[in-house]
Amino acid sequence: MIKVELKDGSVLEFEDGVSLLDVAKGISDGFARSVLVGSVDGRMASLNEKLDKDCKVNFFKFDDAEGKEVFRHTSAHIFAQAVKRLWPQAKLAIGPAIDNGFYYDIDLDYRLVPEDLEKIEAEMKKIVKEDLKIEGFEVSREEAIKMMKEIGEDYKVEMIEDLPAEEVISMYRQGDFVDLCRGPHLQSTKKVKAFKLQSIAGAYWRGDENNKMLQRVYGTSFEKNKDLEAYLKMLEEAKKRDHRKIGKELGLFMIPEEGPGFPLFLPRGTALKQSLMKYWEEIHREAHYVEIETPIILNRKLWETSGHWFHYKENMYTVQIDEEDYAIKPMNCPGAMLYYKSQLHSYRDFPMRVGERGRVHRHELSGALHGLMRVRAFTQDDAHIFMLPEQIRDEIKGVVNLIDKVYTKFGFSYHVELSTRPEDSMGTDEEWAIAEDGLRGALEELGMDYIVNEGDGAFYGPKIDFHLRDCIGRTWQCGTIQLDMQLPQRFDATYVGKDGEKHRPIMIHRVALGSIERFIGILIENYAGKFPVWLAPCQVKVLSVSDKYNEFAKELVEKLFDAGIRVELDDRAEKVGFKIREAQLEKIPYMLVVGEKEMESGLLSVRSRDEGELGQMSIDEFLAKIKKQIEDRENVDVEVL
């Protein structure tokens, strides 16, 4: 008999040679039907794997990241088998699971077109219906090379030849199809019933432009058809909300050809950014932060001290000044250390909360650039808090509450993840224990649910990440809190304690919005350009019915402008209905129509983007209404998919 310890610590006994699936059935038949893959002593394993010794076992469903990966990797194998049935001459390269799906690279003289994806899907459905068993087996390197050569899989041969000579090669078979693969996989093809092939792209073999261009087919798959349909609906909605498209339509920003990855904010986009920054400034003042502005360019010595010169240089822009090496800052932290060290400190100075809206530059590959979401220059809403060890929990709680306040303001829900010490880390066991206990304790005192990512912390300290969820179900990692006891050591930062001796401060790195540019991109897509009044680049548009009323319309614009409202005038020689439709397409919160009736009565005809016709009101009534919305920073209702 062997003992199998489950995730909850309970132990079950089984006959030697029991399969993982039988262990799952030992828990319950319903549970066994729901699991896709397991792990044995931390190693991922297919459910048909036999157990021959005492071990710890865990199981994963589709809802788990591990379950999704195995499900989608199996989907990639089904795709590859379908391609080989339709085009036997095709040569297979790699086919991994990726976020939200999978892809497979193939070498095929015939150029695939979108209509071919339907043919491949139909063949995949046949393979699923055939309920082919998926079985793993191992062969020697020589046997594997021979097998792949016999079926003409040149790319697989190359991959095997790159492996160590003594390595045993893992293969998987489903029906008459065999593929090189480490696994694990589902037990059978029958579970993969909801899938969709989405697009065709080009990809160089092994990412090297000197190699042959292959055809890459992207797809996705789910356990249930309703989940697939919901995902495809989300993708369609995401296309409509693409911040690049809306940003162009609303005149918010552009990415000039002269500066790929360097956004140029237009007047309306700048107004939006300034409104966001004003809110940031107010909440940080309320939380007793001071604000600094550190230099954009600093010398090599500083970046060597921080470690960036040795570990991050490929992402940094460097320059020579007076025959000395300098770098444009990719991060604000070293500048904050210069501020800290500019004067002596005692324990009475703590906690020190230091904020910075710092402009940073990072070299990103051109293929990774994406509108405002992935850029080479951005503003980071950084803050660095210097504190005593006993202040860690309270400061973490303060930061969590601030980030919660920000996300709540925009109507975002979010979840929290705590990442602990990685294998490659700096510092002592005691320092890490203090740091992790501080973060964990703060979250527990706040009563917050959180997910633990074991070993996923930064090399200098553990961290808390905030993943916000937008209205179409996508998650974005924006806010983060990182506890750092290493940078103060590297910069020899000290303070004088109660005992009169020098001590090392604890440091927190934190961002609430993250990259301001990226956060604006998220807001554009979440609101689909329909911003709340306080954020809207143009809050009011005055529409003149005809030239006769242009002068009165201009006077009204001046009054609104003097009251601090972002207002624009449309006095073009166009019909008023056309002007209203255009203003609606521009998502302007309020439209004021000015004609004879308005000029004679002095009352405004007010039309709201969100409420429709509001009738007539005096300018004072209208100003009171819109100013309250701006001062209260009222959010707008966003339909959640």
C-alpha atoms as one frame of an Amber mdcrd trajectory, in Angstrom:
protein
   0.000   0.000   0.000   1.122   3.573  -0.622   0.077   6.743   1.193  -1.146
   9.698  -0.857  -1.302  13.092   0.847  -3.855  15.496  -0.619  -3.758  19.302
  -0.745  -5.790  19.650   2.460  -3.302  17.469   4.353  -5.526  14.396   4.488
  -3.935  11.032   3.641  -5.497   8.200   1.646  -4.116   4.681   1.142  -4.106
   2.900  -2.236  -2.653  -0.179  -3.866   0.751   0.305  -5.472   0.247   1.253
  -9.171  -2.898   3.304  -8.650  -3.433   6.038 -11.255  -3.935   9.713 -10.470
  -7.446   9.424 -11.883  -8.233   6.589  -9.455  -6.992   8.773  -6.591  -9.406
  11.484  -7.760 -12.204   8.895  -7.859 -11.233   7.967  -4.319 -12.258  11.498
  -3.349 -15.514  11.320  -5.354 -16.700  10.399  -8.839 -17.943  13.964  -9.393
 -14.555  15.372  -8.443 -12.808  12.940 -10.802 -15.021  14.073 -13.692 -14.105
  17.729 -13.061 -10.309  17.460 -12.849  -8.061  17.698 -15.917  -4.538  17.149
 -14.645  -2.627  16.535 -11.434   0.736  16.999  -9.803   2.889  14.496  -7.943
   5.284  16.005  -5.403   5.012  19.305  -7.274   5.631  17.817 -10.745   2.773
  18.140 -13.249   1.420  14.776 -14.420  -1.324  13.365 -16.653  -4.208  11.646
 -14.847  -3.235   8.228 -16.227   0.165   8.340 -14.495   0.708   5.429 -12.071
   1.911   5.986  -8.507   4.403   3.570  -6.961   5.469   5.317  -3.731   4.222
   7.621  -0.982   3.686  11.110  -2.389   1.839  14.439  -2.216  -0.823  14.874
  -4.881  -2.791  17.862  -6.104  -5.466  18.176  -8.800  -6.380  20.997 -11.158
  -9.608  21.919 -12.922 -10.137  24.203 -15.906 -10.616  27.154 -13.550  -7.002
  26.728 -12.426  -4.168  28.165 -14.517  -2.555  24.708 -14.636  -5.782  23.157
 -15.896  -6.225  25.779 -18.619  -2.639  25.323 -19.807  -2.942  21.540 -20.178
  -6.398  21.835 -21.792  -5.144  24.333 -24.358  -1.889  22.533 -25.027  -3.925
  19.406 -25.787  -6.053  21.604 -28.083  -2.863  22.591 -29.933  -2.056  18.890
 -30.482  -5.560  18.290 -31.845  -5.046  21.237 -34.205  -1.700  19.815 -35.372
  -3.240  16.394 -36.028  -6.031  18.022 -38.037  -3.503  19.969 -40.135  -1.522
  16.791 -40.846  -4.686  15.009 -41.967  -5.577  17.844 -44.355  -2.034  18.629
 -45.521   0.200  15.579 -44.885   3.179  17.468 -46.305   2.992  20.108 -43.524
   5.932  20.216 -41.128   5.225  21.053 -37.487   7.319  23.405 -35.369   6.062
  24.419 -31.898   2.561  24.649 -30.442   2.396  25.976 -26.873  -0.485  27.104
 -24.712  -0.468  30.866 -24.175  -2.611  33.350 -22.241  -6.224  32.814 -23.348
  -5.426  30.151 -25.921  -2.727  28.450 -27.966  -0.867  28.673 -31.254   0.987
  26.317 -33.569   3.734  27.180 -36.068   3.698  25.137 -39.276   5.792  25.027
 -42.425   3.458  24.590 -45.389   3.997  25.676 -49.002   0.257  26.244 -49.359
  -0.645  29.656 -47.914  -3.480  29.351 -45.430  -6.417  31.759 -45.732  -9.179
  32.480 -43.165 -11.565  30.069 -44.943  -9.097  27.243 -44.251  -9.572  27.717
 -40.513 -13.139  26.430 -40.845 -11.854  23.295 -42.632  -9.322  22.705 -39.857
 -11.978  23.231 -37.175 -14.228  20.666 -38.862 -11.373  18.128 -38.838 -10.633
  18.943 -35.178 -14.264  18.188 -34.332 -13.878  14.759 -35.951 -10.777  14.076
 -33.842 -12.629  15.112 -30.686 -15.552  12.854 -31.602 -13.165   9.926 -32.170
 -12.272  10.083 -28.453  -8.609   9.261 -29.103  -6.597   8.256 -26.060  -3.587
  10.494 -25.421  -0.668   8.457 -24.171   2.817   9.592 -23.222   5.917   7.467
 -23.745   9.679   7.933 -23.558  12.396   7.023 -26.066  16.118   7.602 -26.367
  17.429  10.639 -28.213  18.507   8.458 -31.149  15.110   6.734 -31.377  13.317
  10.084 -31.241  15.431  11.527 -34.062  14.806   8.395 -36.156  11.036   8.575
 -35.555  10.822  12.250 -36.516  13.009  11.810 -39.606  10.811   8.946 -40.820
   7.737  11.212 -40.794   9.621  14.231 -42.192   9.396  16.446 -39.118  12.609
  18.431 -39.664  11.888  21.047 -36.987  11.292  18.389 -34.345  14.597  16.744
 -35.320  16.395  20.060 -34.837  14.832  20.534 -31.407  15.806  17.021 -30.312
  19.383  17.475 -31.563  19.689  20.565 -29.375  18.890  18.501 -26.261  21.662
  16.825 -24.212  22.755  13.462 -25.643  21.859  11.589 -22.470  18.389  13.058
 -22.134  15.365  10.768 -22.420  12.851  12.201 -24.907   9.168  12.522 -24.024
   6.618  11.889 -26.796   2.807  11.812 -26.938   0.562   9.733 -29.173  -3.127
  10.226 -30.034  -4.362   7.770 -32.613  -1.888   7.699 -35.509  -0.476  11.126
 -34.581   2.788  11.398 -32.613   4.344  14.635 -31.390   7.439  15.610 -29.446
   6.205  16.988 -26.122   7.040  17.130 -22.414   3.337  17.047 -21.488   1.259
  16.503 -19.516  -1.987  16.232 -21.494  -5.628  15.376 -21.064  -6.421  11.662
 -21.148  -8.449  11.880 -24.333  -9.390  14.246 -27.145 -13.106  14.080 -26.250
 -13.000  16.819 -23.577 -11.981  19.567 -26.044 -15.363  20.449 -27.500 -15.463
  24.265 -27.449 -12.721  25.820 -29.554 -12.171  28.514 -32.158  -9.296  29.178
 -34.561  -8.901  32.935 -34.600  -6.150  34.201 -36.886  -3.139  33.463 -39.080
   0.183  35.274 -38.747   3.792  34.893 -39.818   6.547  33.864 -37.394  10.224
  33.207 -37.992  11.437  29.804 -36.831  12.826  30.310 -33.332  12.164  34.043
 -33.604  15.220  34.550 -35.801  14.643  36.690 -38.906  17.453  34.781 -40.625
  15.338  31.610 -40.433  12.365  30.612 -42.549   9.039  32.378 -42.073   6.427
  29.893 -40.812   2.645  30.183 -40.626   1.313  30.645 -37.094  -2.322  29.854
 -36.361  -3.828  31.213 -33.136  -6.776  29.598 -31.407  -8.548  29.302 -28.100
 -10.543  26.618 -26.317 -12.826  26.194 -23.311 -14.536  23.373 -21.467 -17.986
  24.802 -22.153 -19.386  26.401 -25.278 -21.060  29.191 -23.304 -17.662  30.241
 -21.954 -16.205  30.262 -25.468 -19.093  32.391 -26.719 -18.676  34.820 -23.806
 -14.951  35.103 -24.539 -15.505  35.742 -28.259 -18.137  38.355 -27.381 -15.598
  40.020 -25.092 -13.046  40.108 -27.926 -15.571  41.753 -30.246 -16.375  44.318
 -27.586 -12.667  44.902 -26.998 -12.203  45.679 -30.722 -14.913  48.336 -30.518
 -13.272  49.802 -27.421  -9.682  49.719 -28.707  -8.089  52.771 -27.094  -6.035
  53.450 -30.231  -9.199  53.719 -32.336 -11.138  55.776 -29.772  -8.077  57.904
 -28.975  -7.864  58.893 -32.641 -11.621  59.497 -32.991 -11.739  61.711 -29.879
  -8.439  63.479 -30.613  -6.735  62.337 -27.392  -3.276  61.179 -28.471  -1.127
  60.006 -31.351   1.994  57.896 -31.748   4.106  59.790 -34.293   6.095  57.910
 -36.916   9.055  59.953 -35.746   8.771  58.439 -32.259   7.461  54.852 -32.119
   6.507  54.103 -28.532   6.610  57.771 -27.531   3.021  59.051 -27.167   2.117
  62.616 -28.113  -0.862  63.812 -26.087  -3.133  66.215 -27.977  -4.964  69.080
 -26.173  -7.966  66.929 -25.249  -5.776  64.038 -24.086  -3.627  66.416 -22.066
  -6.747  67.794 -20.361  -7.762  64.236 -19.456  -4.281  63.461 -18.101  -4.190
  66.689 -16.070  -7.585  65.903 -14.500  -6.287  62.490 -13.480  -3.113  64.027
 -12.053  -5.082  66.636 -10.099  -7.030  63.818  -8.435  -3.741  61.985  -7.718
  -2.289  65.137  -6.143  -5.321  65.683  -3.895  -5.529  62.158  -2.484  -1.776
  62.069  -1.809  -1.897  65.389  -0.021  -4.741  64.043   2.129  -2.547  61.004
   2.926   0.351  63.312   3.947   2.749  62.560   1.118   5.344  65.108   0.060
   6.121  65.252  -3.641   9.497  65.445  -5.348  10.780  65.562  -8.917  14.026
  63.701  -9.578  16.368  64.177 -12.572  15.599  62.283 -15.763  19.298  61.726
 -16.542  21.765  60.463 -13.917  25.284  59.105 -14.184  26.515  55.547 -14.467
  27.787  55.447 -10.875  24.254  55.840  -9.535  22.912  53.056 -11.775  25.794
  50.793 -10.767  24.956  51.395  -7.107  21.282  50.586  -7.701  22.212  47.489
  -9.737  20.359  48.592 -12.876  23.542  49.070 -14.902  24.367  45.380 -14.502
  20.872  43.851 -14.524  18.696  46.196 -16.628  21.047  47.962 -19.059  19.510
  46.395 -22.182  16.261  48.239 -21.332  17.955  51.586 -20.655  18.772  54.478
 -22.961  22.330  55.648 -22.353  24.173  58.799 -23.337  27.607  60.336 -22.880
  27.962  63.769 -21.275  31.428  65.303 -20.811  32.920  61.913 -21.713  31.071
  60.256 -18.838  28.360  57.569 -19.123  24.838  58.569 -18.135  21.436  56.880
 -18.432  17.912  58.160 -18.878  16.075  56.806 -15.858  13.968  53.678 -16.371
  12.790  53.866 -12.738  12.360  56.554 -10.111  13.653  54.623  -7.081  17.361
  55.619  -7.199  16.373  59.288  -7.432  14.230  58.849  -4.323  17.303  57.438
  -2.555  19.258  60.585  -3.494  16.488  62.659  -1.916  16.572  60.550   1.244
  20.338  60.853   1.548  20.327  64.609   0.988  19.951  65.120   4.757  20.375
  63.268   8.040  17.387  61.481   9.563  16.298  60.275  12.970  13.645  57.759
  13.958  11.321  60.724  14.630  11.151  61.481  10.869   9.341  58.235  10.079
   7.245  57.326   8.294   8.381  59.460   5.327   5.908  59.280   2.446   7.500
  60.578  -0.736   5.535  60.700  -4.001   6.686  61.388  -7.539   4.958  61.616
 -10.895   8.184  60.601 -12.590   8.846  60.408 -16.310  10.704  57.181 -17.147
  12.050  55.685 -20.383  12.512  51.988 -21.124  13.628  50.377 -24.352  10.897
  48.034 -25.542  11.158  45.942 -28.707   9.159  47.444 -31.563   7.005  44.317
 -31.834   5.894  44.691 -28.210   4.677  48.298 -28.565   0.895  48.724 -28.313
  -0.700  52.170 -28.216  -0.598  53.513 -24.658  -0.511  50.024 -23.134   3.144
  49.332 -23.995   5.291  52.394 -24.615   8.890  53.520 -24.316   8.222  56.689
 -22.324   5.636  57.002 -19.573   4.794  58.713 -16.309   4.772  56.493 -13.243
   2.844  57.520 -10.136   5.565  56.315  -7.824   5.854  56.707  -4.105   8.554
  55.554  -1.724   7.867  55.238   1.965  10.744  55.067   4.452   9.847  53.587
   7.841  10.792  51.665  10.952  10.246  47.874  11.071   7.362  48.271  13.530
   5.588  50.657  11.116   5.388  48.189   8.227   1.843  46.933   8.838   0.289
  50.356   9.338   1.978  51.793   6.255   0.956  48.833   4.111  -2.633  49.230
   5.322  -2.498  52.924   4.462  -1.298  52.177   0.924  -3.910  49.433   0.436
  -6.652  51.836   1.529  -5.367  54.519  -0.853  -5.276  52.112  -3.811  -8.749
  50.826  -2.882 -10.001  54.434  -2.831  -8.623  55.035  -6.338 -10.071  51.882
  -7.900 -13.415  52.378  -6.194 -13.579  55.914  -7.607 -13.495  54.468 -11.120
 -15.853  51.603 -10.308 -13.236  48.888 -10.744 -13.382  45.622  -8.850 -10.037
  43.944  -8.182  -8.282  41.025  -6.556  -5.039  40.982  -4.584  -2.033  38.679
  -4.912   0.819  38.297  -2.397   4.130  37.170  -3.903   6.716  35.632  -1.587
  10.484  35.054  -1.626  11.923  33.717  -4.904  14.832  31.289  -5.077  17.175
  33.965  -6.446  16.862  36.618  -3.753  18.933  39.006  -1.654  18.794  39.372
   2.112  18.641  37.172   5.182  15.926  34.744   6.252  15.105  37.071   9.145
  14.654  40.080   6.855  12.350  38.145   4.545  10.341  36.775   7.462   9.781
  40.324   8.778   8.848  41.594   5.300   6.428  38.785   4.424   4.843  38.869
   7.877   4.314  42.620   7.493   2.526  42.300   4.155   0.492  39.247   5.117
  -0.442  40.716   8.501  -1.616  43.990   6.960  -3.877  42.187   4.481  -5.325
  39.979   7.203  -5.950  42.910   9.545  -7.830  44.614   6.710  -9.861  41.432
   6.194  -8.842  41.240   2.529  -8.953  38.043   0.518  -5.728  37.380  -1.356
  -3.991  34.780  -3.481  -0.464  33.669  -2.538   2.069  33.363  -5.362   4.824
  31.347  -3.729   8.302  32.353  -4.909   7.073  35.117  -7.242   8.349  38.115
  -5.279  11.021  40.541  -6.468  14.638  39.578  -5.726  14.812  42.374  -3.128
  11.523  41.794  -1.322   7.955  40.413  -1.299   5.118  42.322  -2.964   1.372
  42.806  -3.154  -0.147  43.225  -6.635  -3.595  44.616  -7.433  -5.348  43.192
 -10.506  -8.293  45.355 -11.506 -11.167  44.044 -13.609 -12.731  46.188 -16.325
 -16.321  46.159 -17.567 -15.695  43.485 -20.209 -14.011  41.084 -17.818 -10.330
  41.693 -18.584  -7.857  41.995 -15.727  -4.992  44.489 -15.567  -2.127  44.512
 -13.081  -1.768  48.172 -12.082  -1.181  48.861  -8.396   1.694  47.227  -6.558
   3.349  47.423  -3.142   6.924  46.131  -2.893   8.773  45.935   0.389  12.515
  46.536  -0.055  15.302  46.132   2.474  18.066  45.933  -0.141  18.129  49.335
  -1.880  18.680  51.167   1.436  21.682  48.874   1.968  23.093  49.471  -1.506
  22.857  53.227  -0.999  24.003  53.021   2.636  20.857  54.833   3.802  20.694
  55.246   7.580  18.870  56.988  10.406  19.693  57.602  14.061  17.574  55.433
  16.328  16.377  55.965  19.905  19.602  54.360  21.082  21.689  56.990  19.292
  23.086  54.389  16.881  22.759  54.241  13.107  20.135  51.888  11.662  18.861
  50.962   8.214  15.340  52.132   7.217  12.749  49.864   5.621  11.543  51.051
   2.197   8.290  50.528   0.309   7.976  51.042  -3.438   4.362  51.527  -4.514
   2.250  52.671  -7.429  -1.512  53.134  -7.476  -2.241  53.818 -11.147   1.038
  52.377 -12.433   1.914  53.851 -15.807  -0.360  56.894 -16.212  -0.400  56.358
 -19.971  -1.428  52.724 -19.595  -4.069  53.615 -17.018  -5.519  56.187 -19.429
  -5.608  53.458 -22.102  -7.510  51.212 -19.669  -9.943  54.049 -18.841 -10.555
  54.776 -22.544 -11.474  51.128 -23.151 -13.449  50.705 -19.925 -15.593  53.787
 -20.600 -15.455  53.332 -24.407 -14.552  57.043 -24.473 -17.648  58.015 -22.464
 -15.766  59.613 -19.565 -17.338  60.926 -16.361 -17.817  64.710 -16.435 -14.811
  65.400 -14.179 -12.474  63.492 -16.525 -14.044  64.387 -19.876 -11.569  66.329
 -22.050 -14.431  68.504 -23.270 -17.206  68.809 -20.672 -19.595  71.102 -22.552
 -20.148  71.897 -26.209 -22.081  75.034 -27.137 -23.969  74.599 -30.425 -25.035
  77.737 -32.275 -28.225  77.294 -34.338 -27.059  79.857 -36.945 -24.608  82.716
 -37.495 -27.085  85.177 -35.899 -26.459  83.622 -32.493 -22.693  83.154 -32.706
 -21.873  86.230 -30.653 -24.241  85.177 -27.850 -22.797  81.646 -28.024 -19.258
  83.033 -27.692 -20.263  85.046 -24.610 -21.719  81.881 -23.079 -18.509  79.987
 -23.814 -16.489  82.718 -22.060 -18.705  82.519 -18.956 -18.328  78.759 -18.762
 -14.572  78.993 -19.391 -14.180  81.584 -16.620 -16.075  79.227 -14.290 -13.410
  76.549 -14.915 -15.424  74.396 -17.326 -13.712  72.734 -20.296 -15.909  74.070
 -23.075 -15.816  74.192 -26.874 -17.910  76.116 -29.420 -19.404  74.668 -32.596
 -20.410  77.703 -34.714 -20.073  76.009 -38.098 -22.686  76.650 -40.768 -24.268
  73.221 -40.274 -27.728  72.103 -39.177 -28.089  71.825 -35.412 -29.159  68.169
 -35.669 -25.867  67.367 -37.389 -23.918  69.210 -34.672 -25.756  67.297 -31.918
 -25.012  63.940 -33.576 -21.317  64.852 -33.871 -21.153  65.922 -30.223 -22.785
  62.623 -29.240 -20.193  60.692 -31.257 -17.500  62.681 -29.443 -19.098  61.527
 -26.139 -19.438  65.137 -24.857 -21.286  65.066 -21.479 -23.355  68.234 -22.091
 -24.573  70.074 -25.186 -26.041  73.591 -24.954 -28.126  74.613 -27.975 -28.196
  78.388 -28.541 -30.877  79.963 -30.744 -33.427  82.772 -30.700 -35.404  81.413
 -27.752 -32.276  81.041 -25.612 -30.955  84.485 -26.540 -34.263  86.187 -25.688
 -34.938  84.292 -22.439 -31.346  83.995 -21.246 -32.074  80.342 -20.441 -30.064
  77.396 -21.733 -31.448  74.392 -23.619 -29.488  71.565 -22.002 -28.972  68.138
 -23.509 -27.166  65.454 -21.491 -25.205  62.602 -23.038 -26.365  60.315 -20.219
 -29.877  61.650 -19.442 -31.109  63.056 -22.758 -33.049  66.358 -22.955 -33.019
  68.212 -19.621 -35.077  71.181 -20.779 -34.233  74.781 -19.993 -32.294  76.115
 -17.021 -30.437  79.277 -16.091 -26.690  79.435 -16.478 -26.339  79.501 -12.675
 -28.474  76.358 -12.342 -26.433  74.602 -15.010 -23.125  75.652 -13.459 -24.274
  74.422 -10.036 -25.215  71.051 -11.549 -22.020  70.459 -13.516 -19.709  71.834
 -10.815 -21.183  69.419  -8.269 -20.528  66.501 -10.618 -16.951  67.686 -11.106
 -16.288  68.362  -7.409 -17.818  65.046  -6.339 -16.003  63.301  -9.190 -19.155
  61.360  -9.996 -18.590  58.175 -11.963 -20.759  57.036 -14.871 -22.635  53.760
 -15.064 -20.764  51.313 -17.276 -22.523  48.221 -18.605 -20.696  45.134 -17.353
 -20.567  42.172 -19.725
